[in-house]
Amino acid sequence: MNQSKFRFAKIQLLSKERCFRNLNLSDTSSTSPSIAASSHFIATTSLSAGRVLVLPTDISKYDAKKSPLIAAHAGGVSDLGFTPFHADVLATGGDESIKLWKIPEDGFTSDVSKPEVEMKEMPGSVHSIQWNPLVDNLMAVGCKSALKICDVKEQKCLFSFDLTSYGTDLINVSWDYFGKEILCISKNYTMHYIDPRTKKEGTFGKGVKASGFRPQRAIFMGAGGKVLISGVSSSREPSLNIFDPRKLSDPLVDQQLSVSPGYLFPMYDHDTKILSLAIRGSNMVRLYDCAKAVKKSEIKPLSQKMLGFVVAGCCMAPKYALDVQQSEVIRLYSRDTSDVNPVSIRVPRKITGFHPELYPKTLSNHVYDLSCEAWVKGGNATPKLLAIDEKMSNFATISKGDSKETQQLGEKQEEKSETKEFKEEISDIRKKISSKLKRSAYVYLGGKQTTSKDKYFFDVKTGRPVNMQRNLALNKKFLAFPWKAIGGSAVAILPRDHKMGRIGDLPKVRGHSDQVTAFDLSILQPSKMATGAGEGVVKVWTIPENMKDDLKKEDCSLPCSGKILGLWFHPLVPDILLSASMGFEGCDMRVWNVKEEKEVSLINVHGETEVMSADWNVNGSLIVTTAKDHKVRVIDPRKNKVLYEFESQESARGTHAFFLDASSEIIACIGLIKGGERQVSVYDAKKGKCLGSKEIEGEAGAMMPQFDIDTGLLYVTAVGAPSIQFFLLATQTPYIEKLSSYKSLMGDFKGFVLNPKIECDVKKVEVAHGWQLSKDRLSPISFTVPRKRPEFFQDDLFVPTRSPKPLMDAATWSTNTDEKKEQAKYVSLQPAGMIPLSKAPKEKLTERELKYQRKKQEMAKPKPKGVLGHESAAEVRDHFRNLADMMDTSTNQWDAGGDDDDSDWSD
């Protein structure tokens, strides 16, 4: 079965760092998308009437403080478009004129009102313009009362066709693939297919109306000559029709769409045969496969994506603007009334890099050797196709000279791509094979649970969740989680050595007059616990060894400015606690010495923005926070100083951040992006740059990530999710590797936490051990990697981990300035007497491997020679070819005129 390689094409909204925001764009209601793109620039209509905003496709060149406008048309811009041959030449139509604008290489630095070319006195207002795909400077202009074919360079009209005999207003004009003929759609839903060179000037004639269909926009579908027309049916349902342009009354394909009503913007890619569809007033973009649409009488849906904003206009970028290293096959630019957002359509590949099979040859963008005058006399240009190169920048050119120079450049590129194509493909395959063999040691990571009731706790009365979804905490002695109680102020304490099974009633920590909003257990001091509530007080508790009754008397109370948002004990220093609270004066964080009941430092760098998460670095000297202002901050907590600050592409809701290494400069963030999808990203905090990102599958819920900084493994689940997903994060490319996932046997997650690494059973190749809190159960989960020789210590999986012993006391840490004293100490996880795998003796071959070795040796032996002494099939083939060359083929008894005997034909 021959399936399309684009059937898994995926729509991806690029990060907000690559979006143009707060632009004051027009709220357009015209039949034009009001946006156009070349390989270098994007042009769209501004809120100021008749003005156009030009943006660079490279957002690093965009200066938000300087947004010069083109004062194009006093009465408003009805349509605009870049010439396919020059990325810096923009045409605009409006009023009764068309204008051409030459954009400097670095864009405009001030407002512009004088065009390079202006053609006035068009027959009525201009509604649509369309450049010829093969002839430079040739344009079709749809006006109120006529169709004009113009040579814009010479500023003259080549052909004019009157519309007044059947109606007015050409809302759409479209050239065919070869630039010979035009299909026009008028406001009264009449369609006209015409060759302007063979039809005499005058009126179109009657035109054609399709029964039960109101057309809006037309696109020719490549060299086959078929045309796709979008519109609405007689029942006002959006629909896509495919016609033979010579029989516009009878569609070949008539497909109604189950989409919201609105003006359709179809964008067809001739190379991949994919149709991208956006609808004004909708927040969706859809993809359709048109490769076999006529044959199967169906336009096959591929995928769709919710954008997170309402579309006002949409256009397709040229092929030369694509990021081929990310398998991007189509790029769209969609706009609303304030933003321009790039939308990338990619084909997922396991290996990152250039995949030639995804990029068929595309139309060349160099100027053809055919003038408008020669075209008028009947000359035609043959479309030239160029192989898309790995370095797409070679093809995107800015016009700086005459057409001959540009043509020679294009011809050189074409010749170069033709000669290099086969060699580069072989090289890419070699690279893919090499990279694929280098797989992560954790690629087969999986989870293990048991459904036996004596292996987990059940009848658990899980209470209301707390802030940041930190609903489960543990240390080597206790587990703590919210318990269902009147007022919601109870936190249950479960000893780790408690017999599993029916849990019954548990002793609880009670003492707040308001809802408990945060709690934490100390790793270094197993009996130490902190809780916080909406009343704005942090309470520190000491848990008795054999706790049987509810704990109501705290060791100390620490007053804060408002509702407690989160609590975090220091990972290496006992008695140090970090708190975050939100009050009337804003959000502040405080570092406490709970032993002395005093405040070490006040962190007030967040202003009135609420903190969403916080995490200590590996040495406990810095913290990283996320907040509702979308900013990630790396803070020195003792100095109240922000070291790094950058804006993340994840939304403010439910964002988490944590350090990836000891340098504290590489940060990972998890959160929601536009469209409600979940995403993990890696940032360089020093440069404020996103290094890579990956989508997290599943429904969008409040996430509960757990990160193992030793191995770089990230475990991600969410409230209400049934599974955990695994990612491998690194400080070097590719930064993020998606591994696998594990579906829980205990239902949906309400809480999730990992044990200290020192507790892992390395003899069972357990790389992590955690606990799942669900609605009425509390179950352990073991995360293991299957290994062939588990009797050896897997030193490639178990790297040294942070020692659980304290570095110093709280008073020393509060005043310490020597960074060397704060370096975390590491211990090996290797059990005594267990040999590392790297030093293990060579494994004996299995029977299957021995059989394979014998087969290889057999194949390597010299093969017996043939009857004629040949050793290979190639030698035999050459032998018979030589015999054929020596045979005399000048005469043949069956040739006409030969000496034939009648007996030869007798019975």
Order of alpha helices (4+ residues) and beta strands (2+ residues): beta-beta-beta-beta-beta-beta-beta-beta-beta-beta-beta-beta-beta-beta-beta-beta-beta-beta-beta-beta-beta-beta-beta-beta-alpha-beta-beta-beta-beta-beta-alpha-beta-alpha-beta-beta-beta-beta-beta-beta-beta-beta-beta-beta-beta-beta-beta-beta-beta-beta-beta-beta-beta-beta-beta-beta-beta-beta-beta-beta-beta-beta-beta-beta-beta-alpha-beta-alpha-alpha
